[in-house]
């Protein structure tokens, strides 16, 4: 892949992109790391409660101790994140587990990720969110009035075994 190809291709489809194959996701994560993205990785499987979700957000993003463990506080702390390279990648594996358990909260999270993308883009920076699903047919609600698309290599149903 040539420089900036994957990130621009991903952002052109929207602020959040779905992955089915963990192998493909790992390959793309290596590309993002090589491009000096600040990478935050999460596993949504234990997010069966908001308490677990907020604990992971607090630890993973290294929020300050005063993090209020609610959606407004999450938005505030996310807004404070900076990157020396101007490039942030948020990766959530097992997203389908959380989405099936609590689709409303999972959708709120994706919308907050989209908001961060738009804020970063306004200043010439990049914030990309990748979600991995074990369900090849995962359909999410629109994020920022846009559908969440599969990545370009798994876009067709047959590429995900459907």
VEXPARO-838796 format. One record per atom (N, C-alpha, C, O): residue in one letter; x, y negated, z. Coordinates in steps of 0.02 Angstrom, whole numbers, padded with zeros to 5 digits, always signed. Layout:
AXYZ;...
This chain:
X+00042+00059+00000;X+00000+00000+00000;X+00044-00062+00000;X+00094-00064+00035;X+00025-00111-00038;X+00064-00173-00038;X+00044-00215+00022;X-00009-00204+00052;X+00086-00264+00040;X+00072-00305+00098;X+00003-00336+00095;X-00019-00359+00042;X-00031-00336+00151;X-00096-00367+00161;X-00153-00334+00123;X-00210-00357+00127;X-00140-00282+00086;X-00192-00251+00047;X-00248-00223+00091;X-00306-00237+00080;X-00230-00183+00140;X-00280-00149+00181;X-00321-00197+00222;X-00382-00190+00226;X-00289-00246+00254;X-00327-00291+00296;X-00374-00335+00255;X-00432-00346+00276;X-00351-00360+00199;X-00395-00401+00158;X-00453-00359+00130;X-00510-00382+00127;X-00437-00299+00109;X-00488-00254+00083;X-00540-00239+00138;X-00600-00237+00124;X-00517-00230+00199;X-00563-00216+00254;X-00606-00276+00271;X-00667-00270+00276;X-00575-00334+00278;X-00613-00394+00295;X-00662-00415+00240;X-00714-00445+00254;X-00646-00399+00178;X-00691-00417+00123;X-00758-00380+00129;X-00808-00403+00102;X-00759-00324+00165;X-00820-00284+00173;X-00857-00303+00237;X-00914-00280+00247;X-00827-00343+00280;X-00860-00364+00342;X-00812-00360+00400;X-00756-00335+00393;X-00833-00385+00458;X-00789-00388+00517;X-00778-00322+00552;X-00731-00314+00591;X-00822-00273+00539;X-00818-00207+00571;X-00821-00153+00516;X-00862-00157+00471;X-00777-00104+00521;X-00775-00050+00472;X-00776+00017+00507;X-00744+00026+00559;X-00814+00065+00479;X-00820+00132+00507;X-00770+00180+00476;X-00752+00175+00418;X-00748+00227+00518;X-00705+00283+00497;X-00736+00347+00522;X-00764+00350+00577;X-00730+00399+00483;X-00749+00466+00505;X-00687+00506+00521;X-00681+00535+00575;X-00640+00509+00475;X-00579+00548+00483;X-00530+00514+00531;X-00509+00457+00521;X-00513+00551+00583;X-00462+00524+00629;X-00393+00522+00596;X-00353+00478+00611;X-00381+00570+00552;X-00317+00571+00516;X-00309+00509+00473;X-00256+00478+00473;X-00361+00491+00437;X-00359+00430+00397;X-00352+00368+00441;X-00314+00322+00425;X-00388+00367+00496;X-00384+00311+00543;X-00312+00305+00569;X-00285+00249+00571;X-00281+00360+00588;X-00212+00357+00613;X-00164+00332+00559;X-00119+00293+00574;X-00175+00353+00498;X-00133+00330+00443;X-00140+00254+00435;X-00090+00219+00426;X-00201+00229+00438;X-00212+00158+00432;X-00187+00119+00493;X-00162+00063+00486;X-00192+00150+00553;X-00164+00117+00612;X-00089+00107+00605;X-00062+00056+00627;X-00055+00156+00576;X+00018+00149+00565;X+00031+00090+00518;X+00080+00053+00528;X-00010+00081+00467;X-00002+00025+00421;X-00011-00041+00459;X+00029-00087+00452;X-00064-00045+00499;X-00077-00107+00537;X-00020-00121+00586;X+00000-00179+00594;X+00006-00070+00618;X+00062-00080+00664;X+00123-00106+00627;X+00158-00150+00651;X+00135-00079+00568;X+00191-00102+00526;X+00182-00175+00506;X+00231-00212+00496;X+00120-00197+00499;X+00105-00266+00481;X+00103-00312+00542;X+00084-00370+00537;X+00123-00285+00600;X+00129-00323+00663;X+00062-00346+00691;X+00057-00401+00719;X+00011-00305+00682;X-00053-00319+00715;X-00046-00303+00789;X-00014-00254+00808;X-00078-00344+00831;X-00084-00329+00902;X-00143-00281+00906;X-00200-00300+00892;X-00131-00219+00927;X-00182-00167+00924;X-00207-00150+00994;X-00169-00138+01040;X-00274-00150+00999;X-00309-00130+01060;X-00349-00068+01043;X-00392-00070+00998;X-00337-00013+01078;X-00372+00050+01064;X-00414+00071+01124;X-00393+00067+01181;X-00475+00093+01108;X-00522+00114+01159;X-00555+00180+01138;X-00560+00195+01079;X-00577+00218+01187;X-00616+00278+01176;X-00684+00267+01207;X-00690+00259+01268;X-00737+00266+01166;X-00804+00251+01189;X-00839+00310+01223;X-00893+00302+01251;X-00809+00368+01222;X-00842+00427+01250;X-00862+00417+01324;X-00917+00438+01343;X-00821+00386+01366;X-00842+00376+01435;X-00887+00315+01447;X-00903+00299+01504;X-00908+00282+01394;X-00948+00222+01402;X-01022+00238+01410;X-01064+00205+01379;X-01038+00288+01449;X-01108+00305+01463;X-01139+00257+01514;X-01199+00259+01526;X-01097+00215+01543;X-01122+00163+01588;X-01087+00098+01572;X-01030+00097+01549;X-01121+00042+01583;X-01090-00023+01571;X-01030-00033+01617;X-00983-00068+01599;X-01033-00004+01676;X-00976-00011+01722;X-00913+00019+01691;X-00859-00012+01695;X-00919+00077+01661;X-00861+00108+01627;X-00838+00065+01568;X-00778+00055+01558;X-00885+00040+01530;X-00868-00003+01473;X-00830-00065+01496;X-00777-00080+01470;X-00857-00100+01546;X-00824-00161+01569;X-00756-00146+01600;X-00709-00186+01593;X-00749-00089+01634;X-00684-00070+01662;X-00633-00060+01606;X-00576-00082+01612;X-00653-00026+01552;X-00608-00016+01496;X-00590-00082+01461;X-00532-00092+01442;X-00639-00126+01453;X-00625-00191+01423;X-00576-00230+01465;X-00528-00259+01439;X-00587-00231+01531;X-00544-00267+01577;X-00472-00241+01573;X-00425-00281+01567;X-00464-00176+01575;X-00397-00147+01573;X-00366-00152+01503;X-00308-00171+01496;X-00404-00134+01452;X-00377-00132+01385;X-00356-00199+01357;X-00303-00205+01325;X-00396-00250+01369;X-00379-00317+01346;X-00339-00356+01397;X-00319-00413+01385;X-00326-00326+01454;X-00289-00358+01509;X-00321-00424+01529;X-00288-00475+01534;X-00387-00421+01540;X-00423-00481+01563;X-00401-00500+01633;X-00377-00458+01671;X-00409-00563+01650;X-00391-00585+01718;X-00438-00554+01770;X-00492-00529+01754;X-00416-00556+01832;X-00455-00525+01887;X-00524-00555+01895;X-00569-00522+01920;X-00534-00617+01873;X-00599-00649+01881;X-00650-00628+01827;X-00705-00656+01825;X-00632-00581+01783;X-00679-00558+01731;X-00744-00538+01764;X-00745-00496+01809;X-00799-00567+01740;X-00864-00560+01773;X-00905-00498+01757;X-00959-00490+01785;X-00881-00454+01714;X-00914-00391+01699;X-00986-00400+01675;X-01032-00367+01698;X-00995-00447+01628;X-01058-00456+01594;X-01043-00481+01524;X-00986-00496+01507;X-01095-00485+01481;X-01083-00501+01411;X-01055-00572+01402;X-01013-00583+01359;X-01079-00619+01441;X-01054-00688+01434;X-00980-00691+01454;X-00940-00725+01422;X-00962-00656+01508;X-00893-00655+01531;X-00849-00620+01480;X-00792-00640+01468;X-00874-00566+01449;X-00836-00532+01397;X-00822-00579+01339;X-00766-00583+01315;X-00873-00615+01318;X-00864-00663+01264;X-00813-00716+01282;X-00770-00733+01241;X-00817-00742+01342;X-00769-00794+01364;X-00697-00767+01364;X-00651-00800+01339;X-00688-00707+01391;X-00620-00679+01395;X-00594-00660+01326;X-00535-00669+01312;X-00637-00635+01283;X-00616-00619+01215;X-00593-00683+01179;X-00545-00681+01140;X-00628-00738+01192;X-00611-00801+01160;X-00542-00827+01181;X-00512-00868+01146;X-00518-00803+01238;X-00453-00825+01262;X-00395-00784+01234;X-00336-00801+01244;X-00410-00730+01198;X-00357-00687+01171;X-00322-00723+01114;X-00353-00752+01069;X-00256-00721+01117;X-00215-00749+01064;X-00166-00696+01040;X-00155-00646+01075;X-00139-00706+00982;X-00091-00660+00954;X-00033-00700+00924;X-00045-00747+00886;X+00028-00682+00942;X+00086-00717+00914;X+00088-00712+00839;X+00111-00758+00805;X+00065-00656+00812;X+00066-00647+00739;X+00001-00671+00706;X-00003-00675+00645;X-00049-00687+00747;X-00114-00708+00719;X-00154-00650+00692;X-00199-00660+00651;X-00137-00589+00714;X-00171-00529+00688;X-00189-00482+00745;X-00145-00459+00782;X-00254-00469+00752;X-00279-00425+00805;X-00320-00369+00773;X-00359-00381+00728;X-00310-00309+00798;X-00348-00250+00776;X-00377-00216+00838;X-00341-00199+00884;X-00443-00208+00838;X-00477-00172+00892;X-00503-00107+00863;X-00537-00106+00812;X-00486-00052+00895;X-00504+00015+00872;X-00544+00050+00926;X-00522+00054+00984;X-00602+00077+00908;X-00643+00114+00956;X-00657+00183+00926;X-00693+00188+00876;X-00630+00235+00957;X-00645+00303+00934;X-00706+00328+00972;X-00724+00302+01024;X-00738+00380+00944;X-00798+00409+00974;X-00854+00359+00982;X-00895+00364+01029;X-00857+00310+00938;X-00907+00257+00944;X-00978+00285+00940;X-01023+00260+00972;X-00987+00338+00900;X-01054+00367+00892;X-01083+00391+00958;X-01144+00388+00967;X-01041+00416+01004;X-01066+00439+01069;X-01099+00381+01106;X-01155+00387+01132;X-01066+00325+01108;X-01092+00266+01143;X-01154+00239+01106;X-01203+00221+01138;X-01150+00237+01040;X-01206+00210+01002;X-01269+00252+01012;X-01323+00224+01017;X-01262+00317+01015;X-01319+00361+01028;X-01345+00353+01099;X-01406+00358+01110;X-01300+00341+01145;X-01319+00334+01216;X-01352+00266+01229;X-01402+00262+01265;X-01324+00213+01200;X-01348+00145+01213;X-01335+00101+01153;X-01289+00061+01152;X-01377+00110+01102;X-01369+00073+01039;X-01372-00002+01047;X-01339-00038+01010;X-01411-00026+01095;X-01417-00098+01104;X-01351-00128+01129;X-01328-00179+01102;X-01321-00098+01179;X-01256-00123+01205;X-01201-00114+01153;X-01159-00158+01145;X-01201-00058+01119;X-01151-00047+01067;X-01157-00100+01012;X-01106-00124+00986;X-01218-00118+00995;X-01229-00170+00944;X-01208-00238+00970;X-01179-00278+00932;X-01221-00253+01033;X-01198-00316+01062;X-01122-00321+01058;X-01094-00374+01042;X-01088-00266+01073;X-01015-00264+01070;X-00992-00279+00998;X-00947-00320+00988;X-01022-00246+00950;X-01001-00257+00880;X-01013-00329+00859;X-00972-00358+00823;X-01067-00359+00882;X-01080-00429+00865;X-01028-00475+00898;X-01009-00525+00868;X-01006-00458+00958;X-00953-00498+00989;X-00887-00490+00951;X-00849-00538+00944;X-00874-00430+00926;X-00814-00420+00885;X-00819-00462+00821;X-00770-00492+00799;X-00878-00463+00791;X-00888-00503+00730;X-00877-00577+00745;X-00846-00612+00705;X-00903-00601+00801;X-00892-00671+00820;X-00818-00687+00826;X-00795-00740+00804;X-00779-00640+00855;X-00707-00651+00861;X-00675-00654+00792;X-00630-00694+00780;X-00698-00611+00746;X-00671-00612+00678;X-00681-00680+00647;X-00634-00709+00619;X-00741-00707+00652;X-00756-00771+00621;X-00717-00827+00653;X-00694-00873+00619;X-00708-00825+00720;X-00669-00877+00754;X-00596-00874+00732;X-00565-00926+00720;X-00569-00814+00726;X-00499-00807+00703;X-00491-00831+00631;X-00443-00866+00615;X-00539-00813+00588;X-00533-00833+00518;X-00535-00909+00509;X-00504-00935+00463;X-00570-00943+00553;X-00573-01016+00549;X-00505-01048+00558;X-00493-01104+00534;X-00460-01013+00591;X-00393-01041+00603;X-00340-01003+00562;X-00280-01007+00577;X-00361-00966+00511;X-00314-00931+00467;X-00285-00868+00497;X-00234-00843+00473;X-00317-00841+00549;X-00293-00780+00581;X-00341-00723+00564;X-00393-00733+00533;X-00323-00662+00585;X-00364-00604+00571;X-00380-00564+00634;X-00336-00552+00676;X-00443-00545+00640;X-00467-00501+00694;X-00510-00449+00659;X-00561-00465+00629;X-00488-00387+00662;X-00523-00332+00628;X-00543-00280+00680;X-00505-00265+00726;X-00603-00253+00672;X-00628-00201+00717;X-00642-00139+00676;X-00678-00141+00626;X-00613-00083+00698;X-00625-00018+00666;X-00658+00028+00717;X-00636+00034+00774;X-00713+00060+00696;X-00747+00107+00740;X-00744+00176+00707;X-00756+00183+00647;X-00728+00226+00748;X-00724+00294+00722;X-00786+00332+00748;X-00803+00328+00807;X-00817+00369+00703;X-00877+00408+00719;X-00865+00481+00703;X-00838+00497+00650;X-00886+00525+00747;X-00885+00596+00734;X-00947+00618+00695;X-00952+00675+00671;X-00994+00572+00687;X-01055+00583+00649;X-01045+00551+00580;X-01043+00490+00575;X-01038+00592+00527;X-01025+00563+00461;X-01083+00523+00433;X-01076+00489+00382;X-01141+00528+00465;X-01199+00491+00442;X-01218+00432+00487;X-01273+00406+00481;X-01173+00412+00530;X-01189+00358+00577;X-01213+00295+00541;X-01180+00269+00496;X-01271+00272+00561;X-01298+00209+00536;X-01305+00163+00596;X-01338+00181+00645;X-01276+00104+00593;X-01281+00056+00647;X-01326-00002+00625;X-01342-00009+00565;X-01345-00041+00672;X-01381-00103+00656;X-01333-00150+00621;X-01272-00143+00625;X-01360-00198+00586;X-01318-00249+00554;X-01278-00286+00606;X-01300-00295+00663;X-01219-00307+00586;X-01175-00346+00630;X-01165-00413+00596;X-01140-00417+00540;X-01183-00466+00631;X-01177-00532+00601;X-01216-00537+00536;X-01194-00569+00488;X-01274-00505+00533;X-01319-00504+00475;X-01291-00464+00417;X-01317-00469+00361;X-01239-00425+00429;X-01209-00383+00376;X-01209-00310+00399;X-01202-00296+00458;X-01218-00264+00352;X-01212-00194+00371;X-01140-00177+00388;X-01094-00210+00365;X-01131-00125+00427;X-01064-00100+00443;X-01050-00045+00392;X-01084+00006+00390;X-01000-00056+00350;X-00984-00010+00296;X-00931+00040+00317;X-00893+00029+00364;X-00930+00096+00282;X-00875+00144+00289;X-00814+00114+00254;X-00821+00073+00209;X-00755+00135+00274;X-00694+00113+00241;X-00695+00136+00168;X-00734+00180+00150;X-00653+00106+00127;X-00657+00118+00055;X-00640+00190+00035;X-00662+00213-00018;X-00603+00227+00076;X-00586+00296+00059;X-00639+00346+00083;X-00636+00405+00063;X-00686+00325+00125;X-00739+00368+00148;X-00808+00339+00132;X-00858+00358+00163;X-00811+00294+00086;X-00872+00258+00070;X-00926+00305+00042;X-00984+00298+00060;X-00906+00351-00001;X-00955+00397-00029;X-00970+00453+00020;X-00926+00478+00055;X-01034+00473+00023;X-01054+00526+00070;X-01012+00589+00062;X-00995+00620+00113;X-00996+00608+00002;X-00957+00670-00009;X-00888+00666+00023;X-00858+00717+00039;X-00862+00605+00032;X-00796+00597+00064;X-00799+00610+00139;X-00747+00619+00171;X-00860+00612+00167;X-00870+00627+00238;X-00905+00694+00247;X-00930+00709+00302;X-00907+00735+00194;X-00935+00802+00198;X-01011+00803+00196;X-01041+00854+00214;X-01043+00749+00175;X-01116+00748+00170;X-01139+00762+00099;X-01199+00763+00085;
